[in-house]
Amino acid sequence: MTTEAVEVRLAGLLARYGPTDGVIRPDETIRVAPGRSVIAVAAEIGIPRQQPFVAVVNGRTSDLSTILAPGDRLTLIPPIAGG
């Protein structure tokens, strides 16, 4: 894939949906073609629809319907609970 791809990083436990067969490697980058929404890319990666996450595109929190452009950086982050 060319440099015009979208870079996707899966944070925390979402890394289990990456291409490493369940091995969590949070520093790994997945490259996907641009022109699709965040939710479509998440589905392509294999993240179940019921799995909550926050999408960050180029350092800004984004809506799941955001269409990704060439060169975008998408990070998917699971919710964090604490007290």
N, CA and C atoms as an extended XYZ file, in Angstrom:
249
Properties=species:S:1:pos:R:3:atomname:S:1:resname:S:1:resid:I:1 pbc="F F F"
N         0.851       -1.174        0.000 N   MET     1
C         0.000        0.000        0.000 CA  MET     1
C         0.896        1.236        0.000 C   MET     1
N         0.492        2.290       -0.619 N   THR     2
C         1.314        3.484       -0.755 CA  THR     2
C         1.250        4.349        0.494 C   THR     2
N         1.997        5.450        0.461 N   THR     3
C         1.982        6.380        1.578 CA  THR     3
C         0.654        7.116        1.681 C   THR     3
N        -0.213        6.942        0.680 N   GLU     4
C        -1.523        7.578        0.701 CA  GLU     4
C        -2.516        6.801        1.561 C   GLU     4
N        -2.068        5.768        2.219 N   ALA     5
C        -2.947        4.955        3.054 CA  ALA     5
C        -3.290        5.691        4.350 C   ALA     5
N        -4.282        5.166        5.041 N   VAL     6
C        -4.631        5.633        6.376 CA  VAL     6
C        -3.896        4.730        7.368 C   VAL     6
N        -3.229        5.332        8.335 N   GLU     7
C        -2.560        4.564        9.387 CA  GLU     7
C        -3.529        4.381       10.548 C   GLU     7
N        -3.674        3.147       10.999 N   VAL     8
C        -4.594        2.843       12.096 CA  VAL     8
C        -3.803        2.237       13.245 C   VAL     8
N        -4.021        2.762       14.427 N   ARG     9
C        -3.431        2.196       15.645 CA  ARG     9
C        -4.571        1.791       16.572 C   ARG     9
N        -4.398        0.646       17.195 N   LEU    10
C        -5.399        0.118       18.127 CA  LEU    10
C        -4.823        0.193       19.529 C   LEU    10
N        -5.440        0.989       20.382 N   ALA    11
C        -4.938        1.191       21.739 CA  ALA    11
C        -5.518        0.161       22.704 C   ALA    11
N        -4.773       -0.090       23.754 N   GLY    12
C        -5.241       -0.959       24.830 CA  GLY    12
C        -5.696       -2.320       24.347 C   GLY    12
N        -6.812       -2.781       24.888 N   LEU    13
C        -7.314       -4.107       24.550 CA  LEU    13
C        -7.840       -4.224       23.127 C   LEU    13
N        -8.051       -3.092       22.451 N   LEU    14
C        -8.472       -3.164       21.051 CA  LEU    14
C        -7.370       -3.738       20.172 C   LEU    14
N        -6.131       -3.727       20.658 N   ALA    15
C        -5.012       -4.276       19.874 CA  ALA    15
C        -5.216       -5.755       19.564 C   ALA    15
N        -6.055       -6.432       20.317 N   ARG    16
C        -6.305       -7.857       20.051 CA  ARG    16
C        -7.003       -8.079       18.714 C   ARG    16
N        -7.596       -7.018       18.147 N   TYR    17
C        -8.248       -7.137       16.852 CA  TYR    17
C        -7.288       -6.877       15.693 C   TYR    17
N        -6.046       -6.604       16.007 N   GLY    18
C        -5.046       -6.361       14.971 CA  GLY    18
C        -4.667       -7.638       14.250 C   GLY    18
N        -3.787       -7.531       13.276 N   PRO    19
C        -3.427       -8.675       12.427 CA  PRO    19
C        -2.450       -9.665       13.059 C   PRO    19
N        -2.220       -9.581       14.369 N   THR    20
C        -1.224      -10.438       15.000 CA  THR    20
C        -1.835      -11.606       15.760 C   THR    20
N        -3.004      -12.048       15.337 N   ASP    21
C        -3.655      -13.232       15.916 CA  ASP    21
C        -3.805      -13.158       17.428 C   ASP    21
N        -4.280      -12.034       17.921 N   GLY    22
C        -4.568      -11.902       19.339 CA  GLY    22
C        -3.410      -11.447       20.189 C   GLY    22
N        -2.213      -11.357       19.628 N   VAL    23
C        -1.071      -10.860       20.386 CA  VAL    23
C        -1.180       -9.343       20.432 C   VAL    23
N        -1.184       -8.799       21.639 N   ILE    24
C        -1.368       -7.358       21.783 CA  ILE    24
C        -0.041       -6.647       21.556 C   ILE    24
N        -0.008       -5.858       20.490 N   ARG    25
C         1.174       -5.068       20.139 CA  ARG    25
C         0.702       -3.639       19.869 C   ARG    25
N         0.586       -2.828       20.910 N   PRO    26
C         0.000       -1.501       20.744 CA  PRO    26
C         0.796       -0.559       19.847 C   PRO    26
N         2.048       -0.879       19.550 N   ASP    27
C         2.844       -0.003       18.704 CA  ASP    27
C         2.689       -0.336       17.221 C   ASP    27
N         1.939       -1.376       16.912 N   GLU    28
C         1.758       -1.811       15.529 CA  GLU    28
C         0.808       -0.882       14.780 C   GLU    28
N         1.121       -0.630       13.524 N   THR    29
C         0.281        0.204       12.677 CA  THR    29
C        -0.329       -0.657       11.581 C   THR    29
N        -1.621       -0.498       11.376 N   ILE    30
C        -2.334       -1.169       10.299 CA  ILE    30
C        -2.558       -0.117        9.221 C   ILE    30
N        -2.357       -0.472        7.980 N   ARG    31
C        -2.571        0.469        6.880 CA  ARG    31
C        -3.803        0.029        6.091 C   ARG    31
N        -4.723        0.979        5.887 N   VAL    32
C        -5.941        0.701        5.131 CA  VAL    32
C        -6.129        1.786        4.071 C   VAL    32
N        -6.914        1.476        3.063 N   ALA    33
C        -7.199        2.438        2.002 CA  ALA    33
C        -8.111        3.546        2.528 C   ALA    33
N        -7.933        4.778        2.067 N   PRO    34
C        -8.793        5.884        2.475 CA  PRO    34
C       -10.152        5.825        1.779 C   PRO    34
N       -11.031        6.754        2.172 N   GLY    35
C       -12.332        6.876        1.516 CA  GLY    35
C       -13.464        6.184        2.233 C   GLY    35
N       -13.174        5.604        3.395 N   ARG    36
C       -14.226        4.943        4.182 CA  ARG    36
C       -14.379        5.628        5.524 C   ARG    36
N       -15.493        5.364        6.166 N   SER    37
C       -15.748        5.946        7.477 CA  SER    37
C       -14.965        5.200        8.553 C   SER    37
N       -14.836        5.854        9.698 N   VAL    38
C       -14.172        5.238       10.853 CA  VAL    38
C       -14.856        3.922       11.198 C   VAL    38
N       -16.183        3.901       11.259 N   ILE    39
C       -16.900        2.688       11.649 CA  ILE    39
C       -16.705        1.572       10.631 C   ILE    39
N       -16.594        1.910        9.346 N   ALA    40
C       -16.345        0.897        8.316 CA  ALA    40
C       -14.952        0.295        8.476 C   ALA    40
N       -13.975        1.120        8.789 N   VAL    41
C       -12.613        0.618        9.006 CA  VAL    41
C       -12.582       -0.278       10.240 C   VAL    41
N       -13.264        0.125       11.305 N   ALA    42
C       -13.314       -0.693       12.518 CA  ALA    42
C       -13.919       -2.066       12.216 C   ALA    42
N       -14.981       -2.088       11.424 N   ALA    43
C       -15.611       -3.361       11.056 CA  ALA    43
C       -14.659       -4.209       10.209 C   ALA    43
N       -13.956       -3.572        9.286 N   GLU    44
C       -13.001       -4.289        8.439 CA  GLU    44
C       -11.898       -4.936        9.270 C   GLU    44
N       -11.459       -4.255       10.310 N   ILE    45
C       -10.421       -4.783       11.186 CA  ILE    45
C       -10.950       -5.949       12.014 C   ILE    45
N       -12.271       -5.984       12.219 N   GLY    46
C       -12.867       -7.078       12.979 CA  GLY    46
C       -13.372       -6.686       14.351 C   GLY    46
N       -13.439       -5.393       14.618 N   ILE    47
C       -13.966       -4.934       15.905 CA  ILE    47
C       -15.478       -5.096       15.881 C   ILE    47
N       -16.032       -5.841       16.842 N   PRO    48
C       -17.481       -6.069       16.865 CA  PRO    48
C       -18.262       -4.763       17.018 C   PRO    48
N       -19.418       -4.710       16.416 N   ARG    49
C       -20.252       -3.497       16.444 CA  ARG    49
C       -20.576       -3.061       17.868 C   ARG    49
N       -20.729       -4.014       18.789 N   GLN    50
C       -21.102       -3.680       20.164 CA  GLN    50
C       -19.909       -3.231       21.015 C   GLN    50
N       -18.695       -3.312       20.481 N   GLN    51
C       -17.488       -2.901       21.208 CA  GLN    51
C       -17.381       -1.369       21.204 C   GLN    51
N       -17.473       -0.744       22.374 N   PRO    52
C       -17.348        0.711       22.390 CA  PRO    52
C       -15.888        1.152       22.214 C   PRO    52
N       -15.704        2.285       21.569 N   PHE    53
C       -14.372        2.874       21.447 CA  PHE    53
C       -14.519        4.343       21.076 C   PHE    53
N       -13.441        5.063       21.285 N   VAL    54
C       -13.357        6.462       20.883 CA  VAL    54
C       -12.423        6.517       19.691 C   VAL    54
N       -12.791        7.296       18.684 N   ALA    55
C       -11.959        7.455       17.489 CA  ALA    55
C       -11.248        8.799       17.552 C   ALA    55
N        -9.948        8.770       17.281 N   VAL    56
C        -9.139        9.984       17.217 CA  VAL    56
C        -8.505       10.019       15.835 C   VAL    56
N        -8.829       11.051       15.066 N   VAL    57
C        -8.277       11.216       13.721 CA  VAL    57
C        -7.356       12.430       13.737 C   VAL    57
N        -6.102       12.179       13.433 N   ASN    58
C        -5.096       13.255       13.397 CA  ASN    58
C        -5.066       14.062       14.692 C   ASN    58
N        -5.190       13.350       15.833 N   GLY    59
C        -5.086       13.990       17.138 CA  GLY    59
C        -6.362       14.612       17.671 C   GLY    59
N        -7.483       14.475       16.948 N   ARG    60
C        -8.742       15.059       17.406 CA  ARG    60
C        -9.821       13.988       17.501 C   ARG    60
N       -10.602       14.034       18.564 N   THR    61
C       -11.717       13.121       18.709 CA  THR    61
C       -12.656       13.305       17.526 C   THR    61
N       -13.075       12.188       16.929 N   SER    62
C       -13.879       12.255       15.720 CA  SER    62
C       -15.123       11.397       15.825 C   SER    62
N       -16.103       11.745       15.023 N   ASP    63
C       -17.331       10.993       14.911 CA  ASP    63
C       -17.061        9.700       14.145 C   ASP    63
N       -17.827        8.657       14.418 N   LEU    64
C       -17.636        7.378       13.744 CA  LEU    64
C       -17.985        7.441       12.262 C   LEU    64
N       -18.709        8.462       11.853 N   SER    65
C       -19.063        8.605       10.438 CA  SER    65
C       -18.021        9.407        9.646 C   SER    65
N       -16.966        9.872       10.310 N   THR    66
C       -15.917       10.637        9.632 CA  THR    66
C       -15.306        9.811        8.511 C   THR    66
N       -15.220       10.399        7.318 N   ILE    67
C       -14.597        9.740        6.179 CA  ILE    67
C       -13.101       10.013        6.217 C   ILE    67
N       -12.322        8.965        6.133 N   LEU    68
C       -10.873        9.075        6.250 CA  LEU    68
C       -10.232        9.417        4.918 C   LEU    68
N        -9.290       10.362        4.964 N   ALA    69
C        -8.600       10.846        3.771 CA  ALA    69
C        -7.192       10.255        3.710 C   ALA    69
N        -6.576       10.275        2.530 N   PRO    70
C        -5.204        9.794        2.406 CA  PRO    70
C        -4.283       10.502        3.406 C   PRO    70
N        -3.453        9.720        4.079 N   GLY    71
C        -2.505       10.278        5.038 CA  GLY    71
C        -3.051       10.475        6.436 C   GLY    71
N        -4.349       10.246        6.660 N   ASP    72
C        -4.914       10.375        8.007 CA  ASP    72
C        -4.304        9.341        8.944 C   ASP    72
N        -4.297        9.695       10.219 N   ARG    73
C        -3.892        8.767       11.276 CA  ARG    73
C        -5.080        8.565       12.202 C   ARG    73
N        -5.539        7.337       12.282 N   LEU    74
C        -6.696        6.973       13.091 CA  LEU    74
C        -6.234        6.133       14.265 C   LEU    74
N        -6.628        6.537       15.467 N   THR    75
C        -6.365        5.735       16.660 CA  THR    75
C        -7.717        5.381       17.273 C   THR    75
N        -7.904        4.102       17.554 N   LEU    76
C        -9.118        3.628       18.205 CA  LEU    76
C        -8.771        3.279       19.640 C   LEU    76
N        -9.514        3.875       20.573 N   ILE    77
C        -9.195        3.761       22.000 CA  ILE    77
C       -10.406        3.194       22.735 C   ILE    77
N       -10.208        2.127       23.531 N   PRO    78
C       -11.330        1.595       24.309 CA  PRO    78
C       -11.656        2.520       25.470 C   PRO    78
N       -12.899        2.461       25.971 N   PRO    79
C       -13.238        3.276       27.130 CA  PRO    79
C       -12.446        2.804       28.343 C   PRO    79
N       -12.187        3.748       29.235 N   ILE    80
C       -11.431        3.433       30.446 CA  ILE    80
C       -12.317        3.775       31.643 C   ILE    80
N       -12.451        2.817       32.545 N   ALA    81
C       -13.241        3.041       33.752 CA  ALA    81
C       -12.290        3.205       34.936 C   ALA    81
N       -12.694        3.981       35.864 N   GLY    82
C       -11.853        4.175       37.036 CA  GLY    82
C       -12.622        4.907       38.109 C   GLY    82
N       -11.955        5.126       39.188 N   GLY    83
C       -12.656        5.791       40.265 CA  GLY    83
C       -11.791        6.671       41.057 C   GLY    83
